[in-house]
Every structure is written in structure tokens, then in C-alpha cells.
Amino acid sequence: MRRFMSAIGVLAMFVGALLSPHLAAAQTGLSVPRGFRATVYASGLSSPTAMALGPDGRLYVTQTDGAIRAIGKSGVITIASGFSVALGLAWHNHVLYVSSTGRITALTPSKSYRSFTKRVVVQGIPTGKHQNDSIVFSGGWMYVGVGSTCNACAESDPRSASIMRFRPNGSNGQVFAHGLRNPYGLAIRPATGRLYATDNGRDDFGDSVPDELNLIQQGGRYGWPDCWGRNGGTHCAGTIPPVALFEPHSSADGLTFYRGTSFPAAYRADAFVAEWGDDVDNLGTGRIVKRVHFAGSNVTVSTFATGLSHPLAVTIGPGGALLVADYGTGTIWRIAWTG
């Protein structure tokens, strides 16, 4: 996210004993639309940053202390550790991929999923103010968001401020799209099979630069550092405008499309975005989960969940519920449709 590196030194980090998953705890301070109910899925995490549901049915979670936890019906275990600011997590062909500072690591499980073999498949990704973020797989490629090394500058490395892609073994690395300051969340929209990414806008120019949701096209230019939003700034000719806008400094980060069947039909294939929250101008933006609704060519943005501290990751969990990882409280919330 936009200010994640500095936030680590500011926010207190805590490590507690994880409670059992799937708790039926009462909703506390979380507000969701009528017909939905929020309960605690797990708590006591150390600042969770990414989530991925595994083929074994467990939820895998990265933490800023460098550990990866697996949460299942029989308890919680640490399956790997020692990662530097792991912000991305994805399963592909029964291998768990971790995006951490400057590298991507493949974790191959044993048949029982009790132990994992670690292998670095990509390293040397440029880092600075931001780093490599989320991972998603599509069409035999592994896509990863690579943040800029600065707030607004001319990058010396073309891989910075881009979306890169690699083969799953780490080969054939290439820049897929560029001009994205910090493309934190990546997801494939089920209805189209196309790649989308959130992007954090630059922090100067007062409060005029929005955060964005972009449809990513190969070779696409998305405007950073000069152009933002819909023709904001300069040198916008030839750039691709966003499909949706979020508040300035909201730090629109984690992204998922709804792939379940338990939500009402109106929510199917909508996007959910975790806004970590403003820590630049005290605007009070963010700290919520947004819903992005697609109706043909019309895209609308609305607030879905409030009462969070610093939500960072979102994914679809067992039974089609939306899971939200709150970095600020170490809690994973489960938001389910109850009718």
C-alpha cells in the first residue's frame, strides 16, 4: 500500500495467540449492509497483509513479522517464516507463491500439507518507497504489481511502477503495463477473465489525486507520475483512464472479485476493495471496504463495510463469504449473507 513501509515503524505490532477459526462471535463495531452479518473468523494475528484459500481448505495468511500462518479447523500453524514484508500470496497448481520485498518465493507442500519446501523463483525486483505487491495467475502467467521507488519521479528502472509478469517458474520476466504508482491489489474479473489492479495516487498536489481501479491492458500506459484520475494533471494523451475512482489518500489496496454463490445475484462478479486509510492529510478517508458494481459499461462505487482500523486484504472464503483482513487489529472478519 501507499505508505506501508513507513507505517510498519509507526503502528504497534503485536503477536497474540490465534483464536480458533470460524468463530461465531457477535459483530463488534463493524457495519455492513442489511442482510449481511460480520463475525470474527480469526484474531490475534500480527498485522495480516495478504490471504489465500488453499486447496486443502485452510486459509493462508502473511504477517508483517515474516510468518505465514495456516488457519484450519484443527488449529493454526506457522508453515514458513523469515519473509521481509510479504504483501502478496497466491496458490497455483498446488504451490503457494509469496511476494516479499524484491522477490517471489514458491512454497511446495508435502502431500499432507504439514511441511513446505521453499524456493526463490524471482529476485532483484526494484524496491524503494514501494515494493512488489499482490500476485495473481492467469493464462500460464504470474502477474505481480511493482510499486514505484518514489512518490513522483522519472524511474531509472522500467520495471518500477509497473505490472510485471513471469512464467510460474520465474522465467520470461517482462513489463506488462506501466505508469502505475503502486498497483497493490491484482485480481481477475470472472465475467471477462481480464486483469484489474488498484493503484495508489501520488501524495502531493494537495488532495486532488484520487486512488484508482484500472483495467490492465498489455502495453498500457496509466499516466503516473504526470496524469491521474480522468484527465487530471498533464500528459494524459495516450494513457488509459481508470474504470473507478476512490478518495484521495484512501490507500485503495486489497482487491477481489466475488466468485461465490451465497451473496445475492446483484453482488455476483462485483469487486471489493480494502481501503487502508489516509495517514497524509488527516482527511479521514479509507478504513473501509468498498464495493465496485459493474452493470454493462456503467461502474458504480459504494461503501460496503465500515468500522475497521486498517483493512488491507480481501478474499472469498469457504461458503462464499467475504473475508477481510484488518491490519490494524490483527483480525480477519467474515462477512456472510444471512438474508
KAGIUR-V523101 format. One record per pair of residues at least 12 apart in sequence whose ideal C-beta (glycine too) atoms are under 10 Angstrom apart, sorted by the first residue. I is the first residue (numbers start at 1). J is the second residue. Records with the same first field share a line. If there is no record, write none. Layout:
I = J ; J
This chain:
1 = 49 ; 87 ; 130 ; 133 ; 147 ; 182 ; 184 ; 185 ; 198 ; 200 ; 211 ; 251 ; 252 ; 253 ; 254 ; 274 ; 275 ; 276 ; 277 ; 286 ; 310 ; 312 ; 327
2 = 129 ; 130 ; 147 ; 151 ; 181 ; 182 ; 184 ; 199 ; 200 ; 201 ; 202 ; 203 ; 211 ; 249 ; 250 ; 251 ; 252 ; 253 ; 276 ; 277 ; 278 ; 279 ; 280 ; 286
3 = 129 ; 130 ; 151 ; 182 ; 200 ; 203 ; 249 ; 251 ; 276 ; 277 ; 278 ; 279 ; 280
4 = 49 ; 64 ; 85 ; 87 ; 129 ; 130 ; 131 ; 133 ; 147 ; 182 ; 184 ; 200 ; 251 ; 253 ; 276 ; 312 ; 327
5 = 85 ; 101 ; 127 ; 128 ; 129 ; 130 ; 131 ; 147
6 = 129 ; 279
7 = 47 ; 64 ; 251 ; 276 ; 277 ; 279 ; 310 ; 327 ; 328
8 = 47 ; 64 ; 85
10 = 279
11 = 47 ; 64 ; 279 ; 309 ; 310 ; 327 ; 328
12 = 47 ; 328
13 = 46 ; 47 ; 63 ; 64 ; 65 ; 327 ; 330
14 = 44 ; 45 ; 46 ; 47 ; 65 ; 329 ; 330
15 = 44 ; 45 ; 46 ; 47 ; 63 ; 65 ; 67 ; 330
16 = 43 ; 44 ; 45 ; 46 ; 330
17 = 43 ; 44 ; 76
18 = 42 ; 43 ; 44 ; 45 ; 46 ; 61 ; 69 ; 71 ; 75 ; 76 ; 77 ; 330 ; 332
19 = 40 ; 41 ; 42 ; 43 ; 44 ; 45 ; 71 ; 76 ; 331
20 = 41 ; 42 ; 43 ; 71 ; 72 ; 73 ; 74 ; 75 ; 76
21 = 40 ; 41 ; 42 ; 43 ; 58 ; 59 ; 71 ; 72 ; 73 ; 74 ; 75 ; 76 ; 317 ; 318 ; 332 ; 334
22 = 39 ; 40 ; 41 ; 42 ; 59 ; 71 ; 72 ; 73 ; 317 ; 318 ; 319 ; 321 ; 334
23 = 39 ; 40 ; 41 ; 42 ; 43 ; 334
24 = 37 ; 39 ; 40 ; 334
25 = 38 ; 39 ; 40 ; 41 ; 43 ; 331 ; 333 ; 334
26 = 38 ; 39 ; 40
27 = 39 ; 40 ; 307 ; 333 ; 335
28 = 40 ; 307 ; 331 ; 333
29 = 306 ; 307 ; 308 ; 309 ; 329
30 = 289 ; 305 ; 306 ; 307 ; 308 ; 324 ; 326 ; 331 ; 333 ; 335
31 = 288 ; 303 ; 304 ; 305 ; 306 ; 307 ; 308
32 = 289 ; 303 ; 304 ; 305 ; 306 ; 307 ; 322 ; 324 ; 333 ; 335 ; 336 ; 337
33 = 264 ; 267 ; 291 ; 302 ; 303 ; 304 ; 305 ; 335 ; 337
34 = 338 ; 339
35 = 263 ; 264 ; 336 ; 337 ; 338 ; 339
36 = 263 ; 264 ; 267 ; 304 ; 305 ; 321 ; 322 ; 335 ; 336 ; 337 ; 338 ; 339
37 = 321 ; 334 ; 335 ; 336 ; 337 ; 338 ; 339
38 = 305 ; 307 ; 308 ; 321 ; 322 ; 324 ; 333 ; 334 ; 335 ; 336
39 = 321 ; 333 ; 334 ; 335 ; 336
40 = 329 ; 331 ; 332 ; 333 ; 334
41 = 59 ; 71 ; 317 ; 318 ; 321 ; 323 ; 324 ; 325 ; 331 ; 332 ; 333 ; 334 ; 335 ; 336
42 = 59 ; 61 ; 69 ; 71 ; 76 ; 323 ; 325 ; 330 ; 331 ; 332 ; 333 ; 334
43 = 326 ; 329 ; 330 ; 331 ; 332 ; 333
44 = 76 ; 329 ; 330 ; 331
45 = 61 ; 62 ; 63 ; 64 ; 65 ; 67 ; 69 ; 71 ; 76 ; 325 ; 326 ; 327 ; 329 ; 330 ; 331 ; 332
46 = 61 ; 62 ; 63 ; 64 ; 65 ; 66 ; 67 ; 69 ; 327 ; 330
47 = 62 ; 63 ; 64 ; 65 ; 310 ; 312 ; 325 ; 326 ; 327 ; 328 ; 329 ; 330
48 = 61 ; 62 ; 63 ; 64 ; 69 ; 311 ; 312 ; 313 ; 324 ; 325 ; 326 ; 327 ; 329 ; 330 ; 331 ; 332
49 = 61 ; 62 ; 63 ; 64 ; 83 ; 85 ; 86 ; 87 ; 88 ; 89 ; 99 ; 100 ; 133 ; 134 ; 253 ; 254 ; 312 ; 313 ; 325 ; 327
50 = 62 ; 63 ; 68 ; 86 ; 87 ; 88 ; 89 ; 90 ; 98 ; 99 ; 133 ; 134 ; 135 ; 185 ; 253 ; 254 ; 312 ; 313 ; 314 ; 315 ; 325
51 = 71 ; 89 ; 254 ; 256 ; 312 ; 313 ; 314 ; 315 ; 316 ; 317 ; 323 ; 324 ; 325 ; 332
52 = 68 ; 88 ; 89 ; 90 ; 91 ; 92 ; 96 ; 97 ; 98 ; 135 ; 313 ; 315
53 = 91 ; 315 ; 316 ; 317 ; 318 ; 323
54 = 70 ; 71 ; 72 ; 79 ; 89 ; 91 ; 94 ; 96 ; 109 ; 113
55 = 91 ; 93 ; 94 ; 95 ; 96 ; 109 ; 113
56 = 70 ; 72 ; 91 ; 94 ; 109 ; 112 ; 113
57 = 72 ; 73 ; 113 ; 318
58 = 70 ; 71 ; 72 ; 73 ; 74 ; 75 ; 76 ; 77 ; 79 ; 113 ; 318
59 = 71 ; 72 ; 76 ; 315 ; 317 ; 318 ; 323 ; 325 ; 332
60 = 72 ; 79 ; 80 ; 89 ; 90 ; 91 ; 96 ; 98 ; 107 ; 315
61 = 76 ; 86 ; 89 ; 313 ; 315 ; 323 ; 325 ; 332
62 = 80 ; 83 ; 85 ; 86 ; 87 ; 88 ; 89 ; 98 ; 99 ; 100 ; 313 ; 325
63 = 78 ; 81 ; 83 ; 86 ; 325 ; 327 ; 330
64 = 83 ; 84 ; 85 ; 86 ; 87 ; 312 ; 327
65 = 78 ; 81 ; 82 ; 83 ; 86
66 = 78 ; 80 ; 81 ; 82 ; 83 ; 84 ; 85 ; 86 ; 100
67 = 79 ; 80 ; 81 ; 82 ; 83 ; 86
68 = 80 ; 81 ; 82 ; 83 ; 86 ; 89 ; 96 ; 98 ; 105 ; 107 ; 116
69 = 81
70 = 96 ; 109 ; 113 ; 114 ; 116
71 = 332
72 = 113
73 = 318
77 = 113 ; 114
79 = 96 ; 107 ; 109 ; 113 ; 114 ; 115 ; 116 ; 118
80 = 96 ; 98 ; 105 ; 107 ; 115 ; 116 ; 117 ; 118
81 = 118
82 = 100 ; 105 ; 118
83 = 98 ; 99 ; 100 ; 101 ; 103 ; 105 ; 118
84 = 100 ; 101 ; 102 ; 103 ; 127 ; 131
85 = 99 ; 100 ; 101 ; 102 ; 127 ; 131 ; 132
86 = 98 ; 99 ; 100 ; 101 ; 103 ; 105
87 = 99 ; 100 ; 101 ; 130 ; 131 ; 132 ; 133 ; 134 ; 135 ; 144 ; 145 ; 147 ; 184 ; 185 ; 253 ; 254 ; 312 ; 313
88 = 100 ; 104 ; 131 ; 132 ; 133 ; 134 ; 135 ; 136 ; 144 ; 145 ; 184 ; 185 ; 186 ; 313
89 = 107 ; 134 ; 135 ; 313 ; 315
90 = 104 ; 134 ; 135 ; 136 ; 137 ; 142 ; 143 ; 144 ; 186
91 = 107 ; 109 ; 135 ; 137
92 = 106 ; 135 ; 136 ; 137 ; 138 ; 140 ; 142 ; 168
93 = 108 ; 137 ; 168
94 = 108 ; 109 ; 111 ; 113
95 = 107 ; 108 ; 109 ; 116 ; 117 ; 119 ; 121 ; 168
96 = 108 ; 109 ; 113 ; 116 ; 118
97 = 121 ; 122 ; 135 ; 136 ; 137 ; 142 ; 144 ; 168 ; 170
98 = 118 ; 120 ; 121 ; 135
99 = 122 ; 125 ; 131 ; 132 ; 133 ; 134 ; 135 ; 142 ; 144 ; 145 ; 146 ; 186
100 = 120 ; 125 ; 131 ; 132
101 = 125 ; 127 ; 131 ; 132
102 = 122 ; 123 ; 124 ; 125 ; 126 ; 127 ; 131 ; 132 ; 146
103 = 120 ; 121 ; 122 ; 123 ; 124 ; 125 ; 127 ; 131 ; 132 ; 170
104 = 120 ; 121 ; 122 ; 123 ; 125 ; 132 ; 135 ; 142 ; 144 ; 164 ; 166 ; 168 ; 170
105 = 118 ; 119 ; 120 ; 121 ; 122 ; 123 ; 170
106 = 118 ; 119 ; 120 ; 121 ; 122 ; 142 ; 168 ; 169 ; 170
107 = 119
119 = 169 ; 170
120 = 170
121 = 142 ; 166 ; 167 ; 168 ; 169 ; 170 ; 171
122 = 142 ; 144 ; 164 ; 166 ; 169 ; 170 ; 171 ; 173
123 = 170
124 = 159 ; 173
125 = 144 ; 146 ; 147 ; 157 ; 159 ; 160 ; 164 ; 173
126 = 146 ; 147 ; 148 ; 149 ; 155 ; 156 ; 157 ; 158 ; 159 ; 160 ; 161 ; 162
127 = 146 ; 147 ; 148 ; 149 ; 160
128 = 147 ; 148 ; 149 ; 150 ; 153 ; 155 ; 157 ; 160
129 = 147 ; 148 ; 149 ; 150 ; 151 ; 153 ; 160 ; 181 ; 182 ; 203
130 = 145 ; 146 ; 147 ; 148 ; 149 ; 150 ; 151 ; 160 ; 161 ; 181 ; 182 ; 183 ; 184 ; 200
131 = 145 ; 146 ; 147 ; 148 ; 149 ; 160 ; 182
132 = 144 ; 145 ; 146 ; 147 ; 159 ; 164 ; 183
133 = 145 ; 146 ; 147 ; 163 ; 182 ; 183 ; 184 ; 185 ; 186 ; 197 ; 198 ; 200 ; 253 ; 254
134 = 163 ; 183 ; 184 ; 185 ; 186 ; 187 ; 197 ; 198 ; 253 ; 254 ; 255 ; 313
135 = 166 ; 186
136 = 163 ; 165 ; 185 ; 186 ; 187 ; 188 ; 195 ; 196 ; 197 ; 255
137 = 165 ; 168 ; 186 ; 188
138 = 165 ; 186 ; 187 ; 188 ; 193 ; 194 ; 195
139 = 165 ; 188 ; 193 ; 195
140 = 165 ; 167 ; 168
141 = 164 ; 165 ; 166 ; 167 ; 168 ; 172 ; 174 ; 176 ; 195
142 = 164 ; 165 ; 166 ; 167 ; 168 ; 169 ; 170 ; 172 ; 173
143 = 163 ; 164 ; 165 ; 166 ; 176 ; 177 ; 183 ; 186 ; 187 ; 188 ; 195 ; 197 ; 216
144 = 162 ; 163 ; 164 ; 165 ; 166 ; 173 ; 176 ; 183 ; 186
145 = 161 ; 162 ; 163 ; 164 ; 177 ; 180 ; 182 ; 183 ; 184 ; 185 ; 186 ; 197 ; 198 ; 199 ; 216 ; 255
146 = 159 ; 160 ; 161 ; 162 ; 163 ; 164 ; 175 ; 178 ; 180 ; 182 ; 183
147 = 160 ; 161 ; 162 ; 180 ; 181 ; 182 ; 183 ; 184 ; 199 ; 200
148 = 160 ; 161 ; 162 ; 179 ; 180 ; 181 ; 182 ; 183 ; 200 ; 202 ; 224 ; 225
149 = 161
150 = 181 ; 202 ; 225
151 = 181 ; 182 ; 202 ; 203 ; 204 ; 225
152 = 181 ; 201 ; 202 ; 203 ; 204 ; 205 ; 209 ; 224 ; 225 ; 226 ; 228 ; 233
153 = 202 ; 224 ; 225
154 = 225
155 = 178 ; 224 ; 225
157 = 175
158 = 175 ; 178
159 = 173 ; 174 ; 175 ; 178
160 = 175 ; 178 ; 180 ; 181
161 = 175 ; 177 ; 178 ; 179 ; 180 ; 181 ; 182 ; 183 ; 199 ; 222 ; 224 ; 225
162 = 174 ; 175 ; 176 ; 177 ; 178 ; 179 ; 180 ; 183 ; 222 ; 224
163 = 175 ; 176 ; 177 ; 178 ; 179 ; 180 ; 183 ; 186 ; 195 ; 197 ; 199 ; 214 ; 216 ; 218 ; 220 ; 222
164 = 176 ; 177 ; 178 ; 183
165 = 177 ; 195 ; 218
174 = 218
175 = 218 ; 219
176 = 195 ; 216 ; 217 ; 218 ; 219 ; 220
177 = 195 ; 197 ; 214 ; 216 ; 217 ; 218 ; 219 ; 220 ; 221 ; 222 ; 240
178 = 219 ; 220 ; 221 ; 222 ; 223 ; 224
179 = 199 ; 214 ; 220 ; 221 ; 222 ; 223 ; 224 ; 225 ; 226 ; 227 ; 239 ; 240
180 = 197 ; 198 ; 199 ; 200 ; 212 ; 214 ; 216 ; 220 ; 221 ; 222 ; 223 ; 224
181 = 199 ; 200 ; 201 ; 202 ; 203 ; 209 ; 211 ; 212 ; 222 ; 223 ; 224 ; 225 ; 228
182 = 197 ; 198 ; 199 ; 200 ; 201 ; 202 ; 211 ; 224 ; 251 ; 252 ; 253
183 = 196 ; 197 ; 198 ; 199 ; 200 ; 212 ; 214 ; 216 ; 222 ; 224 ; 255
184 = 197 ; 198 ; 199 ; 200 ; 211 ; 251 ; 252 ; 253 ; 254 ; 255 ; 273 ; 274 ; 276 ; 312 ; 313
185 = 197 ; 198 ; 199 ; 213 ; 252 ; 253 ; 254 ; 255 ; 256 ; 271 ; 272 ; 273 ; 274 ; 312 ; 313 ; 314
186 = 198 ; 216 ; 254 ; 255 ; 256
187 = 213 ; 254 ; 255 ; 256 ; 257 ; 259 ; 271 ; 272 ; 273 ; 314 ; 315
188 = 256 ; 257 ; 259
189 = 215 ; 257 ; 259 ; 269 ; 270 ; 271 ; 294
190 = 257 ; 258 ; 259 ; 268 ; 269
191 = 257 ; 268 ; 269 ; 270 ; 294
192 = 215 ; 257 ; 269 ; 294
194 = 215 ; 216 ; 217
195 = 214 ; 215 ; 216 ; 217 ; 218
196 = 213 ; 214 ; 215 ; 216 ; 242 ; 243 ; 244 ; 255 ; 257 ; 271 ; 273 ; 292
197 = 212 ; 213 ; 214 ; 215 ; 216 ; 222 ; 242 ; 255
198 = 211 ; 212 ; 213 ; 214 ; 242 ; 244 ; 246 ; 251 ; 252 ; 253 ; 254 ; 255 ; 271 ; 273 ; 274 ; 275 ; 290 ; 292
199 = 211 ; 212 ; 213 ; 214 ; 216 ; 222 ; 223 ; 224 ; 228 ; 242 ; 246 ; 252 ; 253
200 = 212 ; 224 ; 246 ; 249 ; 250 ; 251 ; 252 ; 253 ; 276
201 = 223 ; 224 ; 225 ; 228 ; 229 ; 232 ; 233 ; 242 ; 245 ; 246 ; 247 ; 248 ; 249 ; 250 ; 251 ; 252
202 = 224 ; 225 ; 226 ; 228 ; 233 ; 248
203 = 248 ; 249 ; 278 ; 279 ; 280 ; 281
204 = 225 ; 280
205 = 228 ; 232 ; 233 ; 248
206 = 248 ; 281
207 = 247 ; 248 ; 249 ; 278 ; 280 ; 281 ; 283 ; 285
208 = 228 ; 229 ; 232 ; 233 ; 248
209 = 224 ; 228 ; 229 ; 232 ; 233 ; 248 ; 249
210 = 228 ; 229 ; 230 ; 232 ; 242 ; 244 ; 245 ; 246 ; 247 ; 248 ; 249 ; 250 ; 252 ; 285
211 = 228 ; 229 ; 242 ; 244 ; 245 ; 246 ; 247 ; 248 ; 249 ; 250 ; 251 ; 252 ; 253 ; 273 ; 275 ; 285 ; 286 ; 290
212 = 224 ; 228 ; 229 ; 230 ; 241 ; 242 ; 243 ; 244 ; 245 ; 246 ; 252
213 = 242 ; 243 ; 244 ; 245 ; 246 ; 252 ; 255 ; 271 ; 273 ; 290 ; 292 ; 299 ; 301
214 = 240 ; 241 ; 242 ; 243 ; 244
215 = 240 ; 241 ; 242 ; 243 ; 244 ; 299
216 = 240
217 = 240
219 = 240
220 = 238 ; 239 ; 240
221 = 235 ; 236 ; 237 ; 238 ; 239 ; 240
222 = 239 ; 240 ; 241 ; 242
223 = 235 ; 236 ; 238 ; 239 ; 240 ; 241 ; 242
224 = 239
226 = 239
227 = 239 ; 240 ; 241
228 = 241 ; 242 ; 245 ; 248
229 = 241 ; 242 ; 245 ; 248
230 = 242 ; 245
232 = 245
242 = 299
243 = 271 ; 292 ; 294 ; 297 ; 299 ; 301
244 = 271 ; 273 ; 290 ; 292 ; 293 ; 294 ; 299 ; 300 ; 301
245 = 299 ; 301
246 = 273 ; 275 ; 285 ; 286 ; 288 ; 290 ; 292 ; 301
247 = 275 ; 277 ; 278 ; 283 ; 284 ; 285 ; 286 ; 288 ; 290 ; 301
248 = 278 ; 280 ; 281 ; 283 ; 285 ; 286
249 = 275 ; 277 ; 278 ; 279 ; 280 ; 281 ; 282 ; 283 ; 284 ; 285 ; 286
250 = 273 ; 275 ; 276 ; 277 ; 278 ; 283 ; 284 ; 285 ; 286 ; 287 ; 288 ; 290
251 = 274 ; 275 ; 276 ; 277 ; 278 ; 279 ; 280 ; 285 ; 286 ; 287 ; 310 ; 311 ; 312
252 = 273 ; 274 ; 275 ; 276 ; 285 ; 286 ; 290 ; 292 ; 301
253 = 273 ; 274 ; 275 ; 276 ; 277 ; 286 ; 310 ; 311 ; 312 ; 313 ; 314 ; 327
254 = 272 ; 273 ; 274 ; 275 ; 276 ; 289 ; 311 ; 312 ; 313 ; 314 ; 315 ; 324 ; 325 ; 327
255 = 271 ; 272 ; 273 ; 274 ; 290 ; 292 ; 313 ; 314 ; 315
256 = 270 ; 271 ; 272 ; 273 ; 274 ; 313 ; 314 ; 315 ; 316 ; 322 ; 323 ; 324
257 = 269 ; 270 ; 271 ; 272 ; 292 ; 294 ; 314 ; 316
258 = 270 ; 271 ; 272 ; 291 ; 314 ; 316 ; 320 ; 322
259 = 315 ; 316 ; 320
260 = 316 ; 317 ; 318 ; 319 ; 320 ; 321 ; 322 ; 336 ; 337
261 = 319 ; 320 ; 337
262 = 316 ; 319 ; 320 ; 321 ; 322 ; 336 ; 337 ; 338 ; 339
263 = 316 ; 320 ; 321 ; 322 ; 335 ; 336 ; 337
264 = 337 ; 339
266 = 291 ; 293 ; 295
267 = 291 ; 293 ; 304 ; 322 ; 337
268 = 294
269 = 293 ; 294
270 = 291 ; 292 ; 293 ; 294 ; 295 ; 299 ; 300 ; 302 ; 304
271 = 290 ; 291 ; 292 ; 293 ; 294 ; 299 ; 301 ; 314
272 = 289 ; 290 ; 291 ; 292 ; 304 ; 305 ; 311 ; 314 ; 315 ; 316 ; 322 ; 323 ; 324 ; 335
273 = 288 ; 289 ; 290 ; 291 ; 292 ; 301 ; 304 ; 311 ; 314
274 = 286 ; 287 ; 288 ; 289 ; 290 ; 305 ; 308 ; 310 ; 311 ; 312 ; 313 ; 314 ; 324 ; 325 ; 326 ; 327
275 = 287 ; 288 ; 289 ; 290 ; 303 ; 308 ; 310 ; 311 ; 312
276 = 288 ; 308 ; 309 ; 310 ; 311 ; 312 ; 313 ; 326 ; 327 ; 328
277 = 308 ; 309 ; 310 ; 311 ; 312 ; 327 ; 328
279 = 310
286 = 308 ; 310 ; 311
287 = 306 ; 307 ; 308 ; 309 ; 310 ; 311 ; 326 ; 328
288 = 303 ; 304 ; 305 ; 306 ; 307 ; 308 ; 311
289 = 303 ; 304 ; 305 ; 306 ; 308 ; 311 ; 314 ; 322 ; 324 ; 326 ; 333 ; 335
290 = 302 ; 303 ; 304 ; 305 ; 311 ; 314
291 = 303 ; 304 ; 305 ; 322
292 = 304
304 = 322 ; 324 ; 335
305 = 322 ; 324 ; 333 ; 335
307 = 326 ; 333
308 = 324 ; 325 ; 326 ; 327 ; 328 ; 329 ; 331 ; 333
309 = 326 ; 327 ; 328 ; 329 ; 330 ; 331
310 = 325 ; 326 ; 327 ; 328 ; 329
311 = 324 ; 325 ; 326 ; 327 ; 328 ; 329 ; 331 ; 333
312 = 324 ; 325 ; 326 ; 327 ; 328
313 = 325 ; 326 ; 327 ; 332
314 = 333 ; 335
315 = 332
317 = 332 ; 334 ; 335 ; 336
318 = 334
319 = 334 ; 336 ; 337
320 = 336 ; 337
321 = 333 ; 334 ; 335 ; 336 ; 337
322 = 334 ; 335 ; 336 ; 337
323 = 335 ; 336
